[in-house]
Amino acid sequence: MQRLTQILIGAAFLCLALILSLTIWRAGGGWGAGVSGFVAAMGVLGVVYLLVARGLDLASLRGELGAIREAHLILTSQLEKVDARLTEVVETVTVDALRRSEELSSEVHMLEDTVQRMAEKMEAQLSSRVASAPMHAFGHSAQSEALLDTVKAALAENRVDLYLQPIVSLPQRRTVFYESFSRLRDDSGRVMMPAEYLSVAEPEGLVAAIDNLLLFRCVQIVRRLAKQDRKVGIFCNISLASLSDEQFFPQFLDFLSANKDMAGALIFELGQSAFSRRGAVEARHMARLADLGFRFSLDKVNDLDLDYQDLARADVKFIKVGAQMLLDQLEETDGRLVIKSLPDLHASDFSRLTRRYGVEIIVEKVESERQIVDILDLDLAFGQGHLFGEPRAIRDAVLAETDPPADFMRASMRRAVGY
């Protein structure tokens, strides 16, 4: 635009010079006077043009400087807003970090108190058992004594590993839950399976220590998964001994009450026979857990003719049925595929029956694709087994982040096993 203005001014000056020279020529001055007048006029007008152009340039420069100042003011304002927002974010993050630190510290202190009480009670129970046992009760074989010493050492040194096995949705095979398992390691690092150590651990009252440690680790792993926004649940075994323990259970209930947000992700699991043997105390404690929103599951199911109304009243939401056991129950009767223990029910209606009471079936110990074909015909929603994934140990680094302090756990377990 400025360039066009300069061109128009130059053209106007040229026209004025021509008019002046023509005027001199017509006035009788002749061609020489006219040309001289034109040259003189062009000189004067050229100087004027340069002054005008310089003025336009200065005006343009002042406009650009004004625009720069305005942009600088806008930028300064935005920087001030960003600085204020950053200060707010830093303050929020600092407050949140302090709050999380306080929550973690509270959880650890609660775990320490609970484990302390558990250790003291187990120590008293073991001392009482040793004091009251007849002498012939100590006639274990050398092999059993050695195995018992190995189990006690594993507990005392906190060599109890957490394993997780996926539970998948069918037919998509997407992991929606995990089941937790505990494994002991001897001093050489060899993994000991439950079938190996339970025979000596149960008579000595050590299974409760293993189960309770597993419970603590499941709670902490669920908390870690929740922080990662992973929406999966964990099945965690709980023994009748833990449910009936009037000293341990109130502390554990207090811990879960303070962490009710985990209720949707933590499912407590009992064996079918243990569920059938529960008494008034165990049923009351299960009800208190259910009031907090926690659910239950039955595993080791060997009889499908269950009281599903009783399961619904006890907030049992899952039952686990062995794949081969379930398939062996199927038989053809009068052209209908039925389950032997439920002969009046068509096999494909079994899942509808359990869902009517809010109970889902998980088919466990699935080993082959052939089993899957038959299972899908029964409209079952979940599967578990080596076909979908074997139990895998949680890395030591993860456990180190989630466990109560290792020194405290080791000291507590040493007291519990008499080391």
C-alpha positions in Angstrom: 0.0 0.0 0.0 2.8 2.4 0.8 4.5 1.6 -2.5 1.4 2.4 -4.4 1.1 5.8 -2.6 4.6 6.7 -3.5 4.0 5.8 -7.2 0.8 8.0 -7.3 2.7 10.9 -5.7 5.5 10.6 -8.2 3.0 10.5 -11.1 1.3 13.7 -9.7 4.6 15.5 -9.5 5.4 14.5 -13.1 2.1 15.9 -14.2 2.7 19.2 -12.4 6.2 19.5 -14.1 4.6 18.9 -17.5 1.9 21.4 -16.9 4.4 24.0 -15.8 6.6 23.5 -18.9 3.6 23.7 -21.2 2.5 26.9 -19.5 5.9 28.5 -20.1 5.9 27.3 -23.7 2.5 28.8 -24.4 3.4 32.0 -22.7 5.9 32.5 -25.6 9.0 31.3 -23.9 9.7 28.7 -26.7 10.7 25.1 -26.5 14.0 25.9 -24.7 12.3 27.8 -21.9 9.7 25.0 -21.6 12.3 22.3 -21.3 14.3 24.3 -18.8 11.1 25.0 -16.8 10.3 21.2 -16.9 13.8 20.3 -15.6 13.7 22.9 -12.9 10.3 21.8 -11.8 11.3 18.2 -11.8 14.3 19.0 -9.6 12.2 20.9 -7.1 9.4 18.3 -7.1 12.0 15.5 -6.8 13.2 17.0 -3.6 9.7 17.4 -2.3 9.0 13.8 -3.4 11.9 12.5 -1.4 10.8 14.4 1.7 7.3 13.0 1.3 8.5 9.5 0.8 10.8 9.7 3.8 7.8 10.9 5.8 5.7 8.0 4.7 8.5 5.6 5.6 8.8 7.1 9.1 5.0 6.9 9.5 5.1 3.2 8.4 8.0 2.5 10.8 6.1 4.1 13.7 3.1 1.9 12.9 5.2 -1.2 12.9 6.9 -0.2 16.2 3.4 0.3 17.6 2.3 -3.1 16.4 5.5 -4.6 18.0 4.8 -2.9 21.3 1.2 -4.2 21.3 2.4 -7.7 20.5 5.0 -7.5 23.3 2.3 -6.4 25.7 0.1 -9.4 24.6 3.0 -11.8 24.9 3.9 -10.4 28.4 0.3 -10.9 29.5 0.3 -14.4 28.3 3.6 -15.2 29.9 2.2 -13.9 33.2 -0.8 -16.1 32.9 1.4 -19.1 32.1 3.6 -18.4 35.0 0.6 -18.1 37.3 -0.8 -21.4 36.0 2.6 -23.2 36.4 2.8 -21.9 40.0 -0.7 -23.2 40.6 0.2 -26.6 39.1 3.4 -26.9 41.1 1.5 -26.1 44.3 -1.2 -28.7 43.4 1.4 -31.4 42.6 3.2 -30.6 45.8 0.0 -30.9 47.9 -1.0 -34.1 46.0 2.5 -35.6 46.5 2.3 -34.8 50.2 -1.2 -36.3 50.5 -0.1 -39.5 48.7 3.0 -39.8 50.9 0.8 -39.5 54.0 -1.6 -42.1 52.6 1.3 -44.5 51.9 2.8 -43.9 55.3 -0.6 -44.6 56.9 -1.0 -47.8 54.9 2.5 -49.0 55.9 1.9 -48.2 59.6 -1.4 -50.1 59.5 0.3 -53.1 57.9 3.0 -53.0 60.5 0.5 -53.0 63.3 -1.5 -55.8 61.7 1.5 -58.0 61.0 2.8 -57.3 64.5 -0.5 -58.5 66.1 -0.5 -61.5 63.7 3.1 -62.4 64.7 2.4 -62.1 68.4 -0.7 -64.3 68.2 1.0 -66.9 66.1 3.9 -67.0 68.5 1.6 -67.5 71.4 -0.3 -70.3 69.6 2.9 -72.1 68.7 4.2 -71.8 72.2 1.0 -73.1 73.6 1.0 -76.0 71.1 4.6 -76.9 71.9 3.9 -76.8 75.6 0.8 -78.9 75.5 1.8 -81.5 72.9 2.7 -85.0 74.1 6.3 -86.1 73.6 5.4 -88.6 70.9 4.0 -85.8 68.8 7.6 -84.7 68.1 8.5 -88.0 66.5 8.6 -86.5 63.0 10.7 -88.2 60.5 14.0 -86.6 59.7 12.7 -85.6 56.3 9.6 -83.9 57.7 11.7 -82.0 60.3 14.0 -80.8 57.5 11.1 -79.7 55.4 9.5 -77.9 58.4 12.8 -76.1 59.1 12.9 -75.1 55.4 9.4 -73.7 55.5 10.1 -71.7 58.7 13.3 -70.3 57.2 11.5 -69.3 54.1 8.9 -67.4 56.2 11.5 -65.9 58.5 13.6 -64.6 55.5 10.5 -63.4 53.6 11.1 -65.8 50.7 7.4 -65.9 49.9 6.7 -65.1 46.2 3.5 -63.8 44.7 2.4 -65.4 41.4 -0.4 -64.1 39.2 -2.3 -66.2 36.6 -4.7 -64.5 34.1 -8.4 -65.1 33.9 -9.8 -64.3 30.5 -13.2 -63.4 29.0 -14.6 -65.9 26.5 -14.5 -66.1 23.6 -12.4 -62.9 23.3 -9.6 -64.2 25.6 -9.0 -60.7 27.1 -7.5 -60.6 30.6 -10.1 -59.3 33.0 -8.8 -60.8 36.3 -5.8 -62.4 37.9 -5.6 -65.2 40.5 -2.9 -64.9 43.1 -0.8 -67.7 44.4 1.9 -68.0 47.0 5.1 -69.9 46.5 8.0 -70.5 49.0 11.7 -70.6 48.1 14.3 -72.5 50.0 17.8 -71.1 50.6 19.0 -72.4 47.3 16.2 -70.5 45.4 14.2 -73.6 44.5 10.5 -72.9 44.3 8.4 -75.1 46.6 4.8 -75.9 45.5 2.0 -75.9 48.1 1.5 -79.7 47.7 5.1 -80.0 49.0 5.0 -77.8 52.1 1.3 -77.8 53.3 1.6 -81.2 54.9 4.1 -79.9 57.4 2.9 -76.2 57.5 -0.8 -76.9 58.4 -0.1 -78.9 61.7 2.2 -76.2 62.8 -0.3 -73.4 62.2 1.9 -71.7 59.5 -0.6 -71.6 56.7 -2.3 -68.6 58.3 1.0 -66.7 58.1 1.4 -67.6 54.4 -2.3 -66.7 53.6 -2.1 -63.4 55.5 1.1 -62.3 53.8 -0.5 -63.1 50.5 -3.5 -61.0 51.4 -1.3 -58.0 52.2 0.5 -58.3 48.9 -2.7 -58.6 46.9 -4.0 -55.4 48.5 -0.8 -53.6 47.6 -0.7 -55.0 44.1 -4.3 -53.9 43.5 -3.3 -50.4 44.8 -0.4 -50.3 42.3 -2.7 -51.4 39.4 -5.2 -48.8 40.3 -2.6 -46.1 40.1 -1.8 -47.3 36.6 -5.5 -47.1 35.8 -5.5 -50.8 34.9 -9.1 -52.0 35.4 -8.5 -55.6 36.4 -9.4 -57.6 39.5 -7.4 -60.0 41.6 -8.7 -63.2 43.2 -7.0 -63.7 46.6 -7.4 -66.8 48.7 -8.6 -66.2 52.3 -8.7 -69.1 54.8 -11.3 -69.9 57.4 -8.6 -69.4 60.0 -8.2 -65.8 58.9 -11.9 -65.2 58.9 -12.4 -66.6 62.4 -9.3 -64.9 63.9 -10.8 -62.3 66.3 -7.5 -60.6 66.7 -6.3 -60.5 63.1 -9.6 -59.8 61.3 -10.6 -56.5 63.0 -7.2 -55.0 62.0 -7.5 -56.3 58.4 -11.1 -54.9 58.3 -9.9 -51.5 59.4 -7.3 -51.5 56.6 -9.9 -52.4 54.0 -12.4 -49.8 55.4 -9.7 -47.2 54.8 -9.3 -48.4 51.2 -12.9 -49.1 50.1 -12.0 -47.9 46.6 -10.3 -51.3 46.0 -13.6 -53.2 46.6 -14.3 -53.6 42.9 -10.9 -55.1 42.2 -10.3 -57.5 45.1 -12.2 -60.8 45.2 -11.7 -63.1 48.2 -11.7 -66.8 47.4 -12.7 -69.8 49.5 -12.8 -73.5 48.6 -16.3 -75.0 48.4 -15.7 -77.3 51.3 -14.4 -74.4 53.5 -17.4 -72.3 52.5 -19.7 -75.2 53.6 -17.9 -75.5 57.0 -18.1 -71.8 57.8 -19.6 -70.9 61.1 -21.4 -67.9 62.6 -18.2 -66.0 63.1 -16.9 -66.6 59.6 -20.3 -65.7 58.1 -20.5 -62.5 60.1 -17.0 -61.5 59.0 -17.8 -62.2 55.4 -20.9 -60.1 55.7 -18.8 -57.2 57.0 -16.5 -57.5 54.0 -19.5 -57.6 51.7 -20.8 -54.4 53.4 -17.7 -52.7 52.2 -18.3 -53.8 48.7 -15.9 -56.8 48.5 -17.0 -59.9 46.6 -16.3 -63.6 47.1 -15.6 -66.6 44.9 -15.7 -70.4 45.4 -13.0 -72.5 43.9 -12.3 -76.3 44.0 -16.0 -76.8 43.2 -16.8 -80.5 42.9 -20.6 -80.5 43.2 -22.6 -78.3 40.9 -25.8 -78.9 42.8 -25.2 -75.8 44.9 -27.6 -73.7 47.0 -27.4 -70.6 44.8 -29.7 -68.6 47.0 -27.3 -69.2 49.8 -24.4 -68.1 47.6 -26.3 -64.9 46.7 -27.0 -64.1 50.3 -23.2 -64.5 51.1 -22.3 -62.2 48.2 -20.5 -65.0 46.3 -20.3 -63.7 42.7 -18.1 -66.3 41.1 -17.7 -70.1 41.2 -14.7 -71.9 39.7 -15.3 -75.3 38.0 -12.6 -77.5 36.6 -12.9 -77.8 32.9 -12.5 -81.6 32.7 -14.8 -82.1 35.7 -17.5 -80.1 34.1 -17.1 -81.9 30.7 -17.2 -85.2 32.5 -20.5 -84.2 34.0 -22.1 -83.9 30.6 -24.3 -86.7 29.3 -26.9 -87.3 26.7 -30.4 -88.1 28.1 -33.5 -88.4 25.9 -31.7 -86.5 23.1 -30.9 -83.7 25.6 -27.4 -82.7 26.8 -27.6 -82.4 30.6 -25.3 -82.2 33.6 -25.4 -85.4 35.7 -25.8 -83.6 39.0 -28.6 -81.4 37.5 -30.5 -83.9 35.3 -33.6 -81.7 35.0 -31.6 -78.8 33.5 -30.3 -78.6 30.0 -26.5 -78.1 30.0 -26.7 -74.8 28.0 -29.1 -73.4 30.7 -26.6 -73.9 33.5 -25.0 -70.4 33.1 -28.5 -68.8 32.9 -29.3 -70.5 36.2 -26.3 -69.1 38.0 -26.6 -65.7 36.5 -30.2 -65.5 37.8 -28.5 -65.4 41.3 -25.8 -63.0 40.2 -23.1 -65.7 40.0 -20.7 -66.1 37.1 -18.9 -69.4 36.2 -15.1 -69.4 35.7 -13.9 -72.6 34.0 -10.5 -73.3 35.4 -7.7 -75.7 34.5 -8.3 -75.3 30.8 -5.5 -77.1 29.0 -6.6 -77.6 25.3 -8.4 -75.9 22.5 -10.8 -78.9 22.3 -12.0 -78.1 25.8 -12.7 -74.5 24.7 -15.0 -75.7 21.9 -17.2 -77.6 24.3 -17.0 -74.9 26.9 -18.2 -72.2 24.5 -21.3 -74.3 23.7 -22.3 -73.9 27.4 -22.2 -70.1 27.1 -19.6 -69.7 29.9 -18.1 -66.2 30.2 -14.6 -66.8 31.8 -11.7 -69.2 31.5 -8.5 -69.9 33.4 -5.7 -72.3 32.8 -2.3 -72.9 31.2 -3.9 -72.5 27.7 -4.4 -68.8 28.5 -1.2 -68.3 30.6 0.7 -69.9 33.4 1.1 -68.3 36.8 4.0 -65.9 36.7 6.0 -64.4 39.5 5.8 -60.7 40.2 9.2 -59.2 39.9 11.2 -58.6 43.0 11.4 -54.9 42.2 7.6 -54.5 42.1 7.2 -56.4 45.4 9.9 -54.2 46.9 7.8 -51.1 46.1 4.5 -52.7 47.4 5.5 -54.7 50.4 5.7 -53.4 53.9 9.3 -52.7 55.0 11.3 -55.9 54.4 13.1 -55.6 57.7 9.9 -55.4 59.6 8.3 -58.3 57.7 11.4 -60.4 58.3 11.4 -59.6 62.0 7.7 -60.3 62.4 7.9 -63.6 60.6 10.9 -64.7 62.6 8.9 -64.2 65.8 6.0 -66.0 64.3 8.0 -69.1 63.4 10.1 -69.0 66.5 13.4 -68.0 64.9 
